[in-house]
Amino acid sequence: MQLCVALDLPSQEENLALIEKIKNYPIWIKVGLRAYIRDGKPFIDAIKAINPEFKIFLDLKLYDIPNTMADAAESIMGLGVDMFNVHASAGRKAMREVMKRLEPYENRPLVLAVTALTSFEENEFTHVYGEGIAKKADRFAQDAHESGLDGVVCSAYESASIKLLTSDRFVTLTPGIRPFGEDAGDQERVATIETAHKEKVDFIVVGRPIYKASNPAEVVEKILAAL
C-alpha cells in the first residue's frame, strides 16, 4: 500500500511549503482540480523541482464526450504526471477511447476510473444513479476493467469486492482516509489504515490529517510506518 498526499491548501505557496516539509519521503503527490486550474503545469514542474522522484497523481476526473476525453488524456501526456483519472459514468465507449488514444505512448500514466465519490451517502447516490453505492461501484469497476483501465478510485469499503470481480492486480485508490480516526470533514465514507489494509487497497489518499498538522512530516512518517 502506498501513500498519496493531497495538496488541497488555498495557495500554491502553501502547497509547495508543505511539500518542502515532506520531500524526503517515498510518497505520491495528488494535484487536484483547484490547484491545477489555478497553478497549471508550472505547479507540477515546481513539485518535480523539489523532488524529481515524486510520483504525481493528477486528479481531474475527466468527464465529457469520448473524443474530448481522449483529447484531454493525450494532452495530459505532456505534463509529466504518473497517474490520472476519468469518471466511469462517462461510459465504456469513452474509457475505451481514452485507452486507445494512449496506446502509442510508452510509459503512459496509470489511468483510473472514479466509481462513487466518497462524499456521497447512500440515499443521495441512489437518487442520482438509480442503484446503491456498492452495487453501482462494482458495475463501474467492471466496466473500467473491461475497457482496459488500470484501476479505480473508490472508498475502502468497495476495494476488496472490486478486486474479487476484476483482478488482484486491478488498482484501487481510496480517498477519505483518516489514518487514526480523525474527523471526517465533508467526506461520508471515510476509513482508517486498518480498514484499507483489510480491504486490499493499493493507494490511500490523505490530505487534512497531514496538511493541518503542526508537524506534517511526523504524521507522514507515522502513516508510512503503519502501511
C-alpha positions as CSV (number, residue, x, y, z in Angstrom):
1,M,0.0,0.0,0.0
2,Q,1.3,3.5,-1.0
3,L,0.6,6.9,0.5
4,C,-0.6,9.7,-1.8
5,V,-0.7,13.2,-0.1
6,A,-3.4,15.6,-1.3
7,L,-2.4,19.1,-2.0
8,D,-5.6,20.9,-1.0
9,L,-4.2,24.1,0.5
10,P,-5.5,27.6,-0.6
11,S,-2.4,28.7,-2.5
12,Q,0.5,27.3,-4.5
13,E,2.9,28.8,-2.0
14,E,1.3,26.9,0.9
15,N,1.3,23.7,-1.1
16,L,4.9,24.0,-2.0
17,A,5.8,24.8,1.6
18,L,4.1,21.6,2.7
19,I,6.0,19.6,0.0
20,E,9.3,21.0,1.3
21,K,8.5,19.6,4.7
22,I,7.8,16.1,3.4
23,K,10.1,16.0,0.4
24,N,12.3,13.2,1.8
25,Y,9.6,10.5,2.0
26,P,8.6,7.9,-0.6
27,I,5.2,9.2,-1.4
28,W,2.9,10.2,-4.2
29,I,1.5,13.7,-4.6
30,K,-2.1,14.4,-5.6
31,V,-2.7,17.6,-7.6
32,G,-6.4,18.3,-7.6
33,L,-8.8,20.4,-9.7
34,R,-8.5,23.6,-7.8
35,A,-4.7,23.5,-7.7
36,Y,-4.3,22.6,-11.4
37,I,-6.8,25.2,-12.6
38,R,-5.1,27.9,-10.5
39,D,-1.5,26.9,-11.0
40,G,-1.3,24.7,-14.1
41,K,1.8,22.9,-15.4
42,P,4.3,25.2,-13.7
43,F,3.0,23.8,-10.4
44,I,3.7,20.3,-11.5
45,D,7.2,21.4,-12.6
46,A,7.7,23.1,-9.2
47,I,6.8,19.8,-7.4
48,K,9.3,17.9,-9.5
49,A,12.0,20.5,-8.9
50,I,11.7,19.9,-5.1
51,N,12.0,16.1,-5.5
52,P,12.3,14.6,-9.0
53,E,11.4,11.2,-7.5
54,F,7.9,12.3,-6.5
55,K,5.1,10.4,-8.4
56,I,2.2,12.7,-9.3
57,F,-1.5,11.8,-9.4
58,L,-3.4,14.4,-11.5
59,D,-6.9,14.2,-10.0
60,L,-9.1,16.0,-12.6
61,K,-11.8,13.3,-13.0
62,L,-12.3,13.8,-16.8
63,Y,-15.9,13.6,-17.8
64,D,-17.1,14.5,-21.3
65,I,-17.9,13.0,-24.7
66,P,-15.5,10.2,-25.7
67,N,-13.4,12.2,-28.2
68,T,-13.0,15.2,-25.9
69,M,-11.9,12.9,-23.0
70,A,-9.4,11.2,-25.3
71,D,-8.1,14.6,-26.5
72,A,-7.7,15.7,-22.8
73,A,-5.9,12.4,-21.9
74,E,-3.5,12.8,-24.8
75,S,-2.8,16.4,-23.6
76,I,-2.1,15.0,-20.1
77,M,0.8,13.0,-21.6
78,G,2.8,16.3,-21.9
79,L,2.5,17.1,-18.2
80,G,4.9,14.5,-16.8
81,V,2.4,13.0,-14.4
82,D,2.3,9.4,-13.3
83,M,-1.5,8.8,-12.9
84,F,-4.7,10.5,-13.8
85,N,-8.4,9.7,-13.6
86,V,-11.7,9.8,-15.5
87,H,-15.3,9.2,-14.4
88,A,-16.5,5.7,-15.0
89,S,-20.0,7.1,-15.5
90,A,-18.8,8.6,-18.8
91,G,-19.3,5.1,-20.1
92,R,-17.3,2.3,-21.6
93,K,-17.1,3.9,-25.0
94,A,-15.4,7.0,-23.5
95,M,-13.0,4.9,-21.4
96,R,-12.0,2.7,-24.3
97,E,-11.4,5.8,-26.5
98,V,-9.1,7.2,-23.8
99,M,-7.1,4.0,-23.6
100,K,-7.0,3.6,-27.4
101,R,-5.6,7.2,-27.7
102,L,-2.8,6.4,-25.2
103,E,-1.7,3.1,-26.9
104,P,1.1,4.7,-29.0
105,Y,2.8,6.1,-25.8
106,E,5.5,4.3,-23.9
107,N,5.4,4.5,-20.2
108,R,2.0,6.1,-20.1
109,P,0.5,7.1,-16.7
110,L,-1.8,4.8,-14.8
111,V,-5.4,5.6,-15.7
112,L,-8.1,5.1,-13.0
113,A,-11.9,5.5,-13.2
114,V,-13.9,7.1,-10.4
115,T,-16.7,4.9,-9.2
116,A,-18.6,6.7,-6.4
117,L,-17.3,9.9,-4.9
118,T,-16.6,9.4,-1.2
119,S,-18.7,12.5,-0.4
120,F,-21.9,10.6,-1.4
121,E,-24.1,9.0,1.2
122,E,-26.4,6.1,0.1
123,N,-29.7,8.0,-0.4
124,E,-28.2,10.8,-2.5
125,F,-26.2,8.4,-4.6
126,T,-29.2,6.2,-5.3
127,H,-31.2,9.3,-6.3
128,V,-28.6,10.2,-8.8
129,Y,-27.6,6.8,-10.2
130,G,-30.6,4.7,-9.6
131,E,-28.7,2.0,-7.6
132,G,-26.9,1.7,-4.3
133,I,-23.3,2.6,-3.9
134,A,-21.8,-0.9,-3.5
135,K,-23.7,-2.4,-6.5
136,K,-23.0,0.5,-8.8
137,A,-19.3,0.8,-7.8
138,D,-18.9,-2.9,-8.7
139,R,-20.5,-2.3,-12.0
140,F,-18.5,0.8,-12.8
141,A,-15.3,-1.1,-11.8
142,Q,-16.1,-4.0,-14.1
143,D,-16.7,-1.5,-17.0
144,A,-13.4,0.1,-16.3
145,H,-11.6,-3.2,-16.1
146,E,-13.2,-4.4,-19.4
147,S,-12.2,-1.1,-21.0
148,G,-8.6,-1.6,-20.3
149,L,-8.1,0.9,-17.4
150,D,-5.6,0.2,-14.7
151,G,-7.9,0.6,-11.7
152,V,-10.5,2.7,-9.9
153,V,-11.0,5.3,-7.3
154,C,-13.4,4.0,-4.7
155,S,-13.9,4.0,-1.0
156,A,-12.0,1.5,1.1
157,Y,-15.2,-0.4,1.7
158,E,-15.6,-1.3,-2.0
159,S,-12.0,-2.3,-2.7
160,A,-12.0,-6.0,-1.8
161,S,-15.3,-6.6,-3.7
162,I,-13.9,-4.8,-6.8
163,K,-10.7,-6.9,-6.8
164,L,-12.8,-10.1,-6.5
165,L,-14.8,-9.1,-9.5
166,T,-11.9,-7.9,-11.6
167,S,-8.3,-8.9,-10.6
168,D,-6.0,-8.6,-7.7
169,R,-3.8,-6.5,-9.9
170,F,-6.6,-4.0,-10.7
171,V,-5.5,-0.9,-8.7
172,T,-7.8,0.6,-6.0
173,L,-7.1,4.1,-4.8
174,T,-9.1,5.3,-1.8
175,P,-9.7,9.0,-0.8
176,G,-11.3,9.8,2.5
177,I,-8.7,8.1,4.6
178,R,-8.5,9.2,8.2
179,P,-5.4,7.3,9.3
180,F,-6.0,7.4,13.0
181,G,-9.7,8.1,13.3
182,E,-9.6,11.9,12.6
183,D,-12.7,14.0,11.9
184,A,-14.5,13.0,8.6
185,G,-15.0,16.6,7.4
186,D,-17.0,16.8,4.2
187,Q,-16.5,13.1,3.5
188,E,-19.1,10.4,4.1
189,R,-17.4,7.1,3.6
190,V,-14.1,7.5,5.5
191,A,-11.8,4.7,6.6
192,T,-8.7,4.0,8.7
193,I,-5.5,2.5,7.5
194,E,-6.5,-0.7,9.3
195,T,-9.7,-0.9,7.1
196,A,-7.7,-0.1,4.0
197,H,-5.3,-3.0,4.7
198,K,-8.2,-5.4,5.3
199,E,-9.9,-4.3,2.0
200,K,-6.6,-4.8,0.0
201,V,-6.3,-1.1,-1.0
202,D,-3.3,-0.2,-3.2
203,F,-3.2,3.6,-2.6
204,I,-4.5,5.7,0.2
205,V,-5.1,9.4,-0.2
206,V,-4.6,11.6,2.9
207,G,-5.0,15.3,3.0
208,R,-6.3,17.2,6.0
209,P,-4.7,14.9,8.7
210,I,-1.3,15.8,7.1
211,Y,-1.6,19.4,6.0
212,K,-3.5,20.6,9.1
213,A,-0.9,19.0,11.4
214,S,1.6,21.2,13.3
215,N,4.3,18.7,12.1
216,P,3.3,17.2,8.7
217,A,6.5,15.2,8.4
218,E,5.8,13.5,11.7
219,V,2.3,12.5,10.5
220,V,3.7,11.2,7.2
221,E,6.3,9.2,9.0
222,K,3.7,7.7,11.3
223,I,1.4,6.8,8.4
224,L,4.2,5.2,6.4
225,A,5.1,3.1,9.5
226,A,1.5,1.9,9.6
227,L,1.5,0.8,6.0
